[in-house]
Amino acid sequence: MKSLHKHRLSTPFKIVLSFLFIILVGSLLLNLPISQTDQSQASYFDHLFAAVSMICVTGLYTQPVYLTYNTFGQFVCMVLIKTGGLGLLTLVAAIFIGINHRINHSQTVLLSESLNRFDQSQFPSFIIMILKMTSTLEAIGAFILSFVFVPQFGWLKGIFNSLFTSISAFNNAGFDNMGATSLINYAHNPIINIVVPFLIIAGGLGFSGWFEVLAMAKSAIQSRFRKNRIPFKEVSVHTRMVLTVTIFLLVSGTLAFLLTEWSNPQTIGSYSLVDKVQVGFFQSATMRTAGFSTIDYTQMILPSFIIAFVLMFVGGSPGSTAGGVKTSSVMLIILLIKNEIFQEDSLNYHHHSISKNIARKALVIGIMFVILTLLSSFLISIFDMGVKFEYIVFEVISALATVGVSANLTASLSRISQTILMLLMIIGRIGPITFFAALQVNKRQKINVKYAKGHVLIG
């Protein structure tokens, strides 16, 4: 019994294993002849890359979806994107709850870590609420998008394309099934430029954040009927932080993009004021981990690439379908730096003190992202010489932060570089700390050993 207990799989290992399992199953399904079109040129490696990208809700591909997969194959793609967005463990838990199967404490802990949720109370209802909320928002998004796609493709294909795009947008996947140029053909369409970013933002906000915002809105509406003022419900520190950073990035990202690309004739230079603003807002939202595009990124000027690097690096929020370092982690890193500069005793945010250990963990995640970005960019620049370095960095951050935007580079890279991108997508989706913790199969017992103090100069 003791030996069995000793070799019990760790929670991070189970999370990684669940992603690898569904990637394998997904790649095999996509590799089936019944999933592919007659003109498909994809090898198993291409299907594996697509499965990794879909499960990790990234959006990069070596072969375009519309040329490679038929209706059945595209349905499989939707299932993979949905599974990747919520996580296989979440869907399995929902099925168990649906058949009245109880979830024990160890399973609850596993799901909590998978969803980045520290509150383990009322977990079954939380899981069911996630499924209901995601399905409802995806259905609403598909309904509105159908007003664009049904007139263009007809009823059946139009509704299918609407559902595919809505699921892909909400889960921050960035895949589309209509062509090889993403949504560039819809750059002037207001419905696309409003609905798709809204779905991206909703998916990247985080499951816990939704419920707090909805509870706050419900309380505000109910209070208005009773009083003249609206007493907003106090949201948690986490949700306040997430909303603050999200709004700041959306506004500043839009303004920064407009500033750098305003006169660029290759992107938005010839657009009207309204089109410039809506395209700028779209890029600000999609760069946060979605993968859609309404411009050709190879035509952007270098300052715009730098803006994109920052937005992709930050990404979405914890417990969401998005990737990146995460909004709250970046805010904690900023607070920690401020704390060290001004020699403050406590790490404070909106009249609350936050544990420095959490902030240090956020700093570690940020540093790991930087190291992985530099190392991967260096390796790809060796295996694929002659490619512009900003394009390589763009592709690497896009993969690691599970964004999916591309400078039309992924398909032309060597297999070794594409394998590096696959590994980055997996690490980015699961989280670097969880991923590398999963590699420690045999955990040694922690022994706190203290030695004589050593002095090191810094700064």
HELIX and SHEET records of a PDB file:
HELIX    1   1 LYS A    2  LYS A    6  1                                   5    
HELIX    2   2 THR A   11  ASN A   31  1                                  21    
HELIX    3   3 PRO A   33  SER A   35  5                                   3    
HELIX    4   4 TYR A   44  ILE A   55  1                                  12    
HELIX    5   5 VAL A   65  THR A   68  1                                   4    
HELIX    6   6 THR A   71  LEU A   86  1                                  16    
HELIX    7   7 LEU A   88  GLY A   98  1                                  11    
HELIX    8   8 HIS A  105  SER A  114  1                                  10    
HELIX    9   9 PHE A  123  PHE A  153  1                                  31    
HELIX   10  10 TRP A  155  PHE A  170  1                                  16    
HELIX   11  11 ILE A  184  TYR A  186  5                                   3    
HELIX   12  12 PRO A  190  LEU A  205  1                                  16    
HELIX   13  13 PHE A  207  ARG A  226  1                                  20    
HELIX   14  14 VAL A  237  GLU A  261  1                                  25    
HELIX   15  15 LEU A  273  THR A  286  1                                  14    
HELIX   16  16 TYR A  297  GLN A  299  5                                   3    
HELIX   17  17 LEU A  302  VAL A  314  1                                  13    
HELIX   18  18 THR A  327  ILE A  341  1                                  15    
HELIX   19  19 LYS A  356  PHE A  383  1                                  28    
HELIX   20  20 PHE A  389  LEU A  400  1                                  12    
HELIX   21  21 THR A  410  SER A  412  5                                   3    
HELIX   22  22 ARG A  415  ILE A  430  1                                  16    
HELIX   23  23 PRO A  432  ALA A  438  1                                   7    
SHEET    1   A 2 LEU A 347  TYR A 349  0                                        
SHEET    2   A 2 HIS A 352  ILE A 354 -1                                        
END                                                                             
